[in-house]
Amino acid sequence: MKKSVTMVGVSAAIRDVEDEVDHAARSDAKVLITGESGVGKEIVARLIHERSARSRGPLITINCAGFPDSLLESELFGHVKGSFTDAHRDKRGWLEAANGGTIFMDEVGEMSLRMQALLLRFLETGEIQRVGSDRRLPPLDVRVITATHRRLIDRIADKTFREDLYYRLNVVHIEVPPLRDRPEDVGVLLGHFLAMFSEAHSSPIPEVTPEALKALAAYGWPGNVRELRNIAERLVLRSRDGRVDVGMLPSEVTRERRDVAMTTDVTVRATVVPAHQVLFQRLITDGASFWTEVYEPFMARDLTRHEVRELIRLGLEHTRGNYKMLVTSFNMPPEDYKKFLNFLRKYQCHVPFQRFRMMPAGLQGRSPQVASA
């Protein structure tokens, strides 16, 4: 039996989102969900679908940022046999698969202008044409929900997003607030995730000390609910005595405490640590997985190519240019080696290994350290 999704929180902001979800679920109107990466836009889309008359139909979710333009067209509209290399048979697209239900298109703001035009044509007619086909299929019955962390009005102004498509999508608009604007939800969300991961890992639910909870509530949460979820799983895995104190919290949460200099009448501003150094420490020291800490935020546009390349550079310094050792150092199973390299090459994040094998002996094997005050 499929488990129902819920929106966890006690803040007035989350209650307002719940009300908007209920209103949206009463119709088939198109919905545009906006908010920063990691706030839970997909949860909102799933709630709308589950509470709507289409709940018995399929819900198809796609991330428009995760596919090159040509592949996105094929996946969205389908293709016919022989339309391109490796098209060995006819294939229906996600829109056909969503017929009678809902399609959720995340990061719609990353679509190219060409793909925007194709989507607009579907929204106007309900018809699709598979790649390589010379005829259109009968109209589909699909509700469209989209999401983006971009300000589409700004993209319209710089002519990278179509104004007519924006107004087609923005019939019902739901804005999901960032976690830093609702600190009262942090404790509730943390308790929810700790219980969930404790069950998943067959571990007792750890007790969080008041001081640790206070530090978590005061944190800025740049990764929003997704970041809190990852931290909760890490705490479950690291908690040995069933207790979470401040010392167990990730360095980024407690950095302000450590950045206060032990001097008299002098205020020292906190050192800004580059994202790739913070990530390196999470992977090497905290045992976090590359796929969770790096791949997912990168696909969600929370990390840049430059930051991923710099992280890989640090890793290659650590492994003396050995990519196979880097896979295990970044807490991936050895069989993910090819998958890891394919990801790096596909998104231009690959770093040549040769110069790291020729580093001076004094530098080889030395792990990069995260800067501190």
C-alpha positions in Angstrom: 0.0 0.0 0.0 1.4 3.4 -1.0 2.2 5.6 2.0 0.4 9.0 2.0 2.6 12.1 2.1 2.2 14.7 4.8 3.3 18.3 5.3 5.0 18.5 8.7 5.0 21.8 10.6 3.2 24.0 13.1 4.0 27.5 11.7 1.3 29.8 10.3 3.2 29.8 7.0 2.8 26.1 6.6 -0.8 26.2 7.6 -1.3 28.8 4.8 0.3 26.4 2.3 -2.0 23.7 3.5 -5.0 25.9 2.8 -3.7 26.7 -0.7 -3.2 23.0 -1.3 -6.9 22.3 -0.4 -8.1 25.0 -2.7 -5.9 23.8 -5.6 -7.1 20.2 -5.1 -10.7 21.1 -5.8 -10.1 21.8 -9.5 -8.0 20.8 -12.4 -6.4 24.2 -12.7 -2.7 24.4 -13.5 -0.5 25.1 -10.5 2.8 26.9 -10.2 4.8 26.1 -7.0 7.7 28.4 -6.2 10.2 28.5 -3.4 13.9 27.9 -2.8 15.5 24.5 -3.5 14.8 22.0 -0.8 11.7 23.6 0.7 9.4 20.7 -0.3 7.8 21.7 -3.5 7.3 18.1 -4.6 5.5 17.3 -1.4 3.0 20.1 -2.2 2.5 18.7 -5.7 1.9 15.2 -4.3 -0.6 16.5 -1.7 -2.6 18.4 -4.4 -2.7 15.2 -6.5 -3.7 12.9 -3.5 -6.5 15.3 -2.4 -7.9 15.8 -5.9 -10.4 13.8 -8.0 -7.4 12.4 -9.9 -5.9 10.6 -6.9 -6.7 7.2 -8.4 -4.8 8.2 -11.6 -1.0 8.3 -12.1 1.3 11.0 -10.7 4.3 11.3 -13.0 7.2 13.5 -11.6 10.1 14.8 -13.7 13.0 17.1 -13.1 13.4 19.3 -16.2 16.9 20.3 -15.1 18.2 16.7 -15.1 18.0 16.1 -18.9 19.6 17.6 -22.0 17.2 19.3 -24.3 17.0 16.5 -26.9 16.5 13.8 -24.3 13.9 15.8 -22.4 11.8 16.1 -25.6 11.9 12.3 -26.1 11.1 11.5 -22.5 8.2 14.0 -22.3 6.5 13.3 -25.7 7.9 9.8 -26.5 9.4 8.7 -29.8 8.9 6.3 -32.6 11.2 3.5 -33.7 14.2 4.6 -35.8 13.8 8.3 -34.9 17.3 8.5 -33.6 20.2 6.2 -32.7 19.2 3.5 -30.1 15.5 4.1 -30.7 14.8 0.4 -31.3 11.1 0.6 -30.6 8.2 3.0 -30.1 8.1 4.5 -26.7 5.4 6.5 -25.0 6.4 9.6 -23.1 5.7 10.9 -19.6 2.7 12.9 -20.8 1.0 9.8 -22.2 1.9 7.9 -19.0 0.2 10.6 -16.9 -3.1 10.4 -18.9 -6.0 10.5 -16.5 -3.8 11.8 -13.7 -1.2 14.5 -13.0 2.3 15.4 -14.2 4.6 17.3 -11.9 7.4 19.2 -13.8 10.0 20.4 -11.4 12.5 23.1 -12.3 10.4 24.2 -15.3 12.4 27.4 -15.4 15.4 25.5 -16.7 13.7 24.5 -19.9 15.1 25.9 -23.2 13.0 28.2 -25.2 12.4 25.5 -27.8 11.1 23.1 -25.1 9.0 25.9 -23.7 7.3 26.3 -27.1 6.6 22.5 -27.3 5.1 22.6 -23.8 3.0 25.6 -24.6 1.6 23.9 -27.7 0.6 20.9 -25.5 -1.1 23.1 -22.9 -3.1 24.8 -25.7 -4.3 21.7 -27.5 -3.7 18.7 -25.2 -2.1 17.0 -28.2 1.4 15.6 -28.4 3.6 14.4 -31.3 6.2 11.8 -30.6 9.7 12.5 -31.8 10.1 11.2 -35.3 6.4 10.8 -35.9 4.5 12.7 -38.7 1.1 12.7 -36.8 -0.3 13.9 -33.6 -1.9 11.7 -31.0 -5.5 12.4 -29.7 -5.7 14.9 -26.9 -4.6 13.8 -23.4 -6.4 14.4 -20.1 -3.4 15.5 -17.9 -3.3 18.0 -15.1 -0.1 20.0 -15.1 1.7 21.1 -11.9 5.0 22.9 -12.3 7.6 24.2 -9.9 10.7 26.3 -9.9 13.2 28.0 -7.5 13.8 30.7 -10.1 12.0 34.1 -10.3 10.3 33.6 -13.6 9.4 37.2 -13.9 13.1 38.0 -14.0 13.6 35.3 -16.7 10.8 36.8 -18.7 12.6 40.2 -18.5 15.9 38.8 -19.8 14.0 36.8 -22.5 14.9 33.3 -21.3 11.3 32.4 -20.3 8.2 32.9 -22.4 5.7 35.3 -21.0 2.7 33.4 -22.6 3.9 30.1 -21.0 4.2 31.8 -17.6 0.6 32.9 -17.7 -0.5 29.5 -18.8 1.2 27.8 -15.9 0.5 30.4 -13.2 -3.2 29.9 -12.7 -2.9 28.9 -9.1 0.3 30.1 -7.4 1.6 28.5 -4.2 4.8 30.0 -2.6 6.5 27.6 -0.1 8.5 29.7 2.5 12.2 28.8 3.3 12.9 27.0 6.6 14.8 29.9 8.0 11.6 31.9 8.0 9.8 29.3 10.1 12.2 28.2 12.9 9.3 26.9 14.9 9.0 24.0 12.4 12.6 22.9 12.8 12.0 20.8 16.0 8.8 19.2 14.6 10.5 18.3 11.3 13.6 17.0 13.1 11.5 14.7 15.3 9.6 13.5 12.2 12.9 12.7 10.3 14.6 11.1 13.3 11.6 8.7 13.8 11.6 7.9 10.1 15.3 7.1 9.8 15.4 5.3 13.2 12.7 2.9 11.8 14.6 2.6 8.5 17.9 1.8 10.2 16.4 -0.3 13.1 17.8 2.1 15.6 16.3 3.8 18.7 15.1 7.3 18.2 17.8 9.6 19.7 17.0 12.3 22.3 18.1 15.8 21.2 19.4 18.0 24.0 17.8 21.5 24.4 21.1 23.2 23.6 21.4 21.2 20.3 17.8 22.0 19.4 18.5 25.6 20.0 21.5 25.6 17.7 19.5 23.9 15.0 16.6 26.4 15.3 19.1 29.3 15.0 20.8 27.9 11.9 20.1 29.6 8.5 19.3 26.3 6.6 20.5 27.2 3.2 19.5 23.8 2.0 16.1 24.1 3.7 14.1 20.9 4.6 16.3 18.7 2.4 19.3 19.7 4.4 17.6 19.1 7.7 16.5 15.6 6.4 20.0 14.7 5.6 21.3 15.9 8.9 18.7 13.9 10.7 19.7 10.7 9.0 23.3 11.4 9.8 22.5 11.9 13.5 20.6 8.6 13.6 23.6 6.8 12.2 26.1 8.5 14.5 24.2 8.4 17.7 25.6 5.6 19.9 24.2 6.4 23.3 20.8 7.6 22.1 21.6 11.2 22.7 22.3 14.1 20.4 24.2 17.0 21.9 25.8 20.1 20.3 29.1 18.3 19.7 27.4 15.8 17.3 25.9 18.5 15.1 27.6 19.2 11.7 30.3 21.8 11.6 28.2 24.2 9.5 25.5 24.4 12.1 27.8 25.2 15.0 30.4 27.2 13.1 29.4 30.6 14.7 30.2 29.2 18.1 33.6 28.1 17.0 34.3 31.3 15.1 34.1 33.5 18.2 37.7 34.4 18.9 39.0 34.1 22.5 40.2 37.7 22.7 39.3 40.6 24.9 37.2 43.5 23.4 37.7 42.3 19.9 34.9 41.0 17.7 36.1 38.6 15.0 33.8 38.0 12.1 33.1 34.4 11.2 35.2 32.9 8.5 33.3 32.0 5.3 34.2 28.5 4.3 33.8 27.6 0.6 31.1 25.1 -0.1 33.4 22.6 -1.6 35.6 22.5 1.6 32.5 22.0 3.7 31.3 19.2 1.5 34.7 17.6 1.5 34.6 17.4 5.3 31.1 15.9 5.3 32.2 13.2 2.9 35.6 12.4 4.4 35.0 13.0 8.1 31.2 12.5 8.6 30.8 9.6 6.2 28.1 11.2 4.1 27.5 9.9 0.6 28.4 11.7 -2.6 25.1 10.9 -4.1 23.1 12.5 -1.3 25.4 15.4 -0.4 26.6 16.4 -3.8 24.7 14.8 -6.7 21.2 15.7 -5.4 21.9 19.4 -4.6 23.7 19.7 -7.9 20.7 18.4 -9.8 18.5 20.7 -7.8 20.8 23.7 -8.8 22.0 24.2 -5.2 25.6 23.6 -6.3 27.5 24.9 -9.2 29.8 23.0 -11.6 32.7 25.0 -10.2 31.9 23.9 -6.7 31.7 20.2 -7.8 35.0 20.5 -9.7 36.7 22.0 -6.7 35.4 19.2 -4.5 36.7 16.6 -7.0 40.1 18.4 -7.0 40.3 18.2 -3.2 39.4 14.5 -3.4 42.0 13.8 -6.0 44.6 15.5 -3.8 43.5 13.2 -1.0 43.7 10.0 -3.2 46.8 11.1 -5.2 44.8 11.2 -8.4 43.1 7.8 -8.0 39.5 8.0 -9.1 38.7 4.5 -7.9 39.9 5.4 -4.4 37.9 8.6 -4.7 34.7 6.5 -5.1 35.2 4.7 -1.8 36.5 7.9 -0.1 33.3 9.6 -1.0 31.3 6.7 0.5 30.0 5.2 -2.7 30.1 1.4 -3.4 32.9 0.4 -5.8 30.4 -0.7 -8.5 29.3 3.0 -8.8 32.7 3.8 -10.4 31.5 4.1 -14.0 28.3 5.8 -12.9 30.4 8.4 -11.0 32.7 9.1 -14.0 29.7 9.3 -16.4 28.1 11.9 -14.2 31.3 14.0 -14.0 31.8 13.9 -17.7 28.2 14.5 -18.6 28.0 17.7 -16.6 31.6 18.8 -17.3 32.8 18.3 -13.7 35.6 15.9 -14.6 39.1 16.9 -13.4 42.3 15.4 -15.0 44.0 13.2 -12.5 47.6 13.3 -13.9 48.9 16.3 -12.1 47.8 14.9 -8.7 50.0 11.9 -9.2 53.0 14.2 -9.8 52.5 16.3 -6.7 55.6 16.8 -4.4 56.0 14.1 -1.9 55.3 16.4 1.0 51.8 17.2 -0.4 50.8 13.7 -1.4 48.3 12.0 0.9 47.7 15.2 2.9 44.0 15.8 3.4 42.8 19.3 2.7 41.5 21.0 5.9 38.5 23.1 6.3 39.5 26.7 7.2 38.6 27.9 10.7 39.1 31.1 12.6 
